[in-house]
Structures are given as structure tokens and as C-alpha cells.
């Protein structure tokens, strides 16, 4: 097992309920954060609704085409 190159520091204050977490180090952590930002942008809000509607439309078109092609071959006259 390889050592982790990410350094996580956690600090808590007694006089307040606020916690401070800092992450420094590897590029893999920044890659995960970039995926999170991409997910937040693409699948939430108005853009998220548009992406979901487009995905449903594409799925319905694919199902229609599969049904059309299979029906053509099943009911083809000899």
C-alpha cells in the first residue's frame, strides 16, 4: 500500500462551534473536487432539469427505434 500524499488538518475551537478543515496535497483531491463542481453544475438547478429532460428524450427515442427495428423484422412479409 502506498502512503497518502494528501494532508488533512482538522482544527476545532472550544469557544465556538465552527470547525476548520483544510486539505492540501495531491492532484487527485482536486480532481474529485472538480467532479463535484461538474456534478453540481450539470445536475442541479435549471440546467440540471434540462439535462434530465434531454436524457429522457434520448432514452425514449432509443427505445422507439429498437421497437421499430425489431417490429419490422418480426412482421416482415415473406
Order of alpha helices (4+ residues) and beta strands (2+ residues): beta-beta-alpha-alpha
